[in-house]
């Protein structure tokens, strides 16, 4: 009798222990998923049969344990870049039967922490996070990681064990944009950054500094302007330059919104772009092709970033992320347009 009773209670975890594979692989094998090798599927089915596993009984159990929901925390939902990232995430999530719960931190560390807690309370299976300007460390994520809820950071990321980051090489992109301005004959290049707490802005700034150093060009503190990179930042940037007596011949800004705002402000004040001041931005937002002159920028693959972040998360949740990766770097591309062509040609 006891033998009979034992058989009726066999779970997916008993099979996973017997075969030394993950429970999620067993589940996929029992569902005949092509993600599991044919021979392994056969072995799983065979073992399940031998152990007297009852499929439906566990299926009901599984539904209570997983919500098939992914939490997303982003700084701002109104950014073109972020909306392309989310569309990439949605596509992958929907195809795999997951839903997204999206929240925005509005660049506040306090709100970010509240969002994380709310998503945790909603029992999300995993979190996809891009950090706020203000976040200083991983404290607000410690609780989540302790509970074994996986986190994939994207764009604005944190160094942390058991997390995956999806990024581009911001250092190299910053270097290339600055080097392009130097190649156009710029000798005094100002950099407009976002919060240097964040990897994306500190790395672009480091790339800019290295390009100046490699080309024996001067730098002083007045040539770095930190702003919120918003659509009224042009006025702030220009006022700061005029007030501290810095007249650059080139400006590299860390996003397109601030670059476009700056071009409009420069034109209002009677400067010619690029003849007097060459401008380069970052992100390749649609606005970069509308502003006159069209904006030189770095193409940042937002949709691909969303797709990679979501598919990595789903692989982690479903036990098919075999290799341990901490960081995935996507390719960027410098797009040269009229706003930086001081010499009139691409060198």
C-alpha positions in Angstrom: 0.0 0.0 0.0 2.7 2.4 0.9 4.4 1.8 -2.4 1.1 2.7 -4.2 0.7 5.9 -2.2 4.3 7.0 -2.9 3.7 6.6 -6.6 0.7 8.9 -6.6 2.8 11.6 -5.0 5.7 11.7 -7.4 6.5 15.2 -8.5 8.6 16.8 -11.2 11.3 17.4 -8.5 11.6 13.7 -7.8 12.3 13.1 -11.5 14.7 16.0 -11.7 16.7 14.5 -8.7 16.7 11.0 -10.2 18.1 12.3 -13.4 20.3 15.2 -11.9 18.7 17.8 -14.2 16.6 20.9 -13.4 12.9 20.7 -12.7 12.2 23.1 -15.6 14.0 20.8 -18.0 11.9 17.9 -16.8 8.7 20.0 -17.2 9.7 20.8 -20.8 10.6 17.2 -21.5 7.2 16.1 -20.3 5.6 18.7 -22.5 7.7 17.3 -25.4 9.4 20.7 -26.0 11.9 20.9 -28.8 14.2 22.9 -26.5 15.1 19.5 -24.8 17.2 17.1 -26.7 15.2 14.2 -28.2 17.2 11.5 -26.3 16.8 13.4 -23.0 13.0 13.8 -23.6 12.8 10.1 -24.1 14.7 9.4 -20.9 12.5 11.9 -18.9 9.3 10.3 -20.2 10.6 6.8 -19.4 11.7 7.8 -15.8 8.4 9.5 -15.2 6.5 6.4 -16.3 8.7 4.1 -14.1 8.3 6.4 -11.1 4.5 6.5 -11.6 4.4 10.3 -12.2 0.9 11.8 -12.8 1.3 14.7 -15.2 -1.9 16.6 -14.6 -1.6 16.6 -10.9 1.6 18.5 -11.0 0.5 20.8 -13.8 -2.1 22.2 -11.4 0.7 22.7 -8.8 3.0 24.4 -11.2 0.4 27.1 -12.1 0.2 28.2 -8.4 4.0 28.5 -8.2 4.6 30.7 -11.2 2.8 33.8 -12.4 4.5 34.0 -15.9 4.8 37.7 -15.2 8.0 39.8 -15.6 8.4 43.0 -13.7 10.1 45.9 -15.6 11.5 49.0 -13.9 12.6 51.9 -16.1 13.6 55.5 -15.4 11.2 57.1 -17.8 8.4 55.7 -20.0 8.3 58.8 -22.3 11.8 58.2 -23.7 11.9 57.0 -27.3 14.8 54.7 -26.5 12.9 53.1 -23.6 9.8 52.6 -25.6 11.7 50.7 -28.3 13.4 48.6 -25.5 9.9 47.7 -24.1 8.5 46.8 -27.5 11.4 44.4 -27.9 10.7 42.9 -24.5 6.9 42.6 -25.2 7.5 40.7 -28.4 9.7 38.1 -26.8 7.6 37.8 -23.6 4.3 37.4 -25.5 5.8 34.8 -27.8 6.9 32.8 -24.7 3.6 33.3 -22.8 4.8 35.9 -20.3 3.3 39.2 -19.5 5.1 42.4 -18.5 4.3 44.7 -15.5 5.9 48.0 -16.2 6.7 50.7 -13.7 8.8 53.9 -13.9 11.1 55.4 -11.2 11.1 58.9 -12.7 14.8 59.0 -11.9 14.1 58.6 -8.1 15.9 56.0 -6.0 13.0 56.0 -3.5 10.4 55.4 -6.1 12.5 52.8 -7.7 12.7 50.9 -4.4 8.9 51.2 -4.0 8.4 49.8 -7.5 10.7 46.9 -6.8 8.7 46.1 -3.6 5.4 46.4 -5.4 6.5 44.1 -8.2 7.9 41.6 -5.6 4.5 41.7 -3.9 2.8 41.0 -7.3 4.9 37.8 -7.3 6.7 38.4 -10.6 8.9 35.6 -11.7 11.8 37.9 -12.6 12.8 41.6 -12.9 14.2 43.6 -15.8 15.7 46.8 -14.5 17.3 50.0 -15.8 18.5 52.2 -12.9 17.4 55.7 -11.9 19.9 58.6 -11.8 19.9 58.5 -8.0 20.6 54.8 -7.3 23.9 54.5 -5.5 24.2 50.7 -4.9 22.5 47.4 -4.9 20.9 47.6 -1.5 17.3 47.8 -2.7 17.9 44.6 -4.8 19.4 42.5 -2.0 16.1 41.3 -0.7 15.0 40.2 -4.2 18.2 38.4 -4.9 18.0 36.6 -1.5 14.5 35.4 -2.6 16.1 33.9 -5.7 14.2 36.2 -8.1 16.5 36.7 -11.0 17.3 40.2 -12.2 18.5 41.2 -15.6 19.8 44.8 -15.8 19.8 46.6 -19.1 21.3 49.9 -20.3 21.9 51.4 -16.9 23.3 48.5 -14.9 24.9 47.5 -11.6 27.8 45.2 -10.9 26.3 42.4 -8.9 26.7 38.6 -8.4 23.9 36.5 -9.9 22.7 39.3 -12.2 23.0 39.6 -15.9 23.7 43.0 -17.6 22.7 43.8 -21.2 24.7 46.8 -22.4 26.6 48.4 -25.3 30.2 49.5 -25.1 29.5 53.1 -24.0 33.2 53.8 -23.5 34.0 52.9 -27.0 31.0 54.8 -28.4 31.9 57.9 -26.4 35.5 57.7 -27.8 34.3 57.3 -31.4 31.9 60.2 -31.2 34.6 62.5 -29.7 37.3 61.3 -32.2 34.9 62.1 -35.1 34.6 65.7 -33.8 38.4 65.9 -33.5 38.7 64.5 -37.1 36.4 67.4 -38.2 38.9 69.9 -36.8 37.4 70.5 -33.4 40.0 71.5 -30.8 37.8 72.5 -27.8 35.1 69.9 -27.2 32.6 70.1 -24.4 30.8 67.0 -23.1 27.2 67.1 -21.8 26.6 64.1 -19.4 23.8 62.7 -17.4 24.3 61.5 -13.8 27.9 60.1 -13.5 26.5 57.6 -11.0 25.3 55.6 -14.0 27.6 53.4 -16.1 26.2 54.7 -19.4 27.1 58.3 -18.7 30.4 57.7 -16.8 31.5 55.3 -19.6 30.7 57.8 -22.4 32.5 60.5 -20.4 35.6 58.3 -20.0 35.6 57.6 -23.7 35.4 61.3 -24.4 38.3 62.0 -22.0 40.5 59.3 -23.5 39.9 60.6 -27.0 41.0 64.1 -25.9 44.1 62.7 -24.2 45.1 60.5 -27.2 44.9 63.6 -29.4 46.7 65.9 -27.0 43.7 68.2 -26.6 43.0 70.2 -23.4 40.3 69.5 -20.8 39.2 71.5 -17.8 36.3 71.1 -15.5 34.2 73.7 -17.3 34.1 71.4 -20.3 32.0 68.9 -18.5 28.3 69.9 -18.0 26.0 67.5 -16.1 22.3 67.9 -16.7 19.1 65.9 -16.7 19.5 65.6 -20.6 15.8 66.7 -20.9 14.2 68.7 -23.7 14.9 72.1 -22.1 18.5 71.3 -21.3 19.8 73.4 -24.3 19.1 76.7 -22.5 20.9 75.4 -19.3 23.9 74.1 -21.3 24.4 77.3 -23.3 23.9 79.6 -20.2 26.5 77.5 -18.4 29.0 77.8 -21.3 28.5 81.6 -21.6 28.7 82.1 -17.9 32.0 80.3 -17.4 33.5 81.8 -20.6 33.9 78.5 -22.5 33.3 78.8 -26.2 33.7 75.3 -27.6 33.9 74.4 -31.3 32.4 71.0 -30.7 29.9 69.5 -28.2 29.2 65.8 -27.6 26.1 65.2 -25.6 25.1 61.9 -24.0 21.6 61.8 -25.6 19.8 63.1 -28.6 17.1 65.0 -26.7 19.7 67.4 -25.2 21.6 67.6 -28.5 18.4 68.7 -30.4 17.5 71.2 -27.6 21.0 72.6 -27.8 21.0 72.9 -31.6 17.7 74.9 -31.4 19.2 77.1 -28.7 22.5 77.7 -30.6 20.5 78.7 -33.7 18.4 81.1 -31.6 21.6 82.8 -30.3 23.0 83.1 -33.8 25.5 80.3 -33.9 25.9 78.2 -37.0 25.9 74.4 -36.6 28.3 72.9 -37.6 30.4 75.8 -38.9 30.8 77.5 -35.5 30.0 74.6 -33.2 29.7 71.0 -34.3 27.3 68.8 -32.3 27.0 65.0 -31.8 24.3 63.2 -29.8 23.6 59.7 -28.7 20.8 57.1 -29.2 19.6 57.7 -32.8 16.1 58.9 -31.8 13.8 59.8 -34.7 14.2 63.5 -33.7 17.9 63.2 -34.8 16.7 62.9 -38.4 14.1 65.8 -38.1 16.2 68.5 -36.5 18.0 70.9 -39.0 20.9 70.1 -39.6 20.3 66.4 -39.1 22.1 65.1 -36.0 25.3 63.0 -35.9 24.6 60.4 -33.2 25.3 56.8 -32.0 22.8 54.2 -33.0 21.8 52.3 -29.9 19.9 49.1 -30.6 17.0 49.6 -28.2 14.7 46.9 -29.6 17.4 44.3 -29.7 18.4 45.2 -26.2 14.8 44.6 -25.0 14.6 41.3 -26.9 18.0 40.1 -25.5 17.1 41.1 -21.9 13.7 39.4 -22.0 14.9 36.2 -23.8 17.9 35.9 -21.3 15.5 36.3 -18.4 13.1 33.6 -19.8 16.0 31.2 -20.4 17.1 31.7 -16.8 13.6 31.1 -15.5 13.1 28.0 -17.7 16.5 26.5 -16.9 18.0 26.7 -20.4 20.6 29.4 -19.8 23.3 26.9 -19.5 26.4 29.1 -19.6 26.9 31.6 -16.7 27.0 35.0 -18.3 27.3 38.2 -16.4 27.3 40.7 -19.3 26.0 40.8 -22.8 27.3 43.6 -25.1 25.4 44.6 -28.2 26.9 46.5 -31.1 26.5 50.3 -31.6 27.2 52.4 -34.6 28.3 56.0 -35.1 25.9 57.6 -37.6 27.5 60.7 -39.2 25.1 63.4 -40.4 25.3 67.2 -41.1 25.4 68.6 -37.5 29.1 67.6 -37.0 30.5 68.0 -40.5 32.6 71.0 -39.9 35.1 70.2 -42.7 32.1 69.4 -44.9 33.1 65.8 -45.4 33.4 62.5 -43.6 37.1 61.9 -43.0 
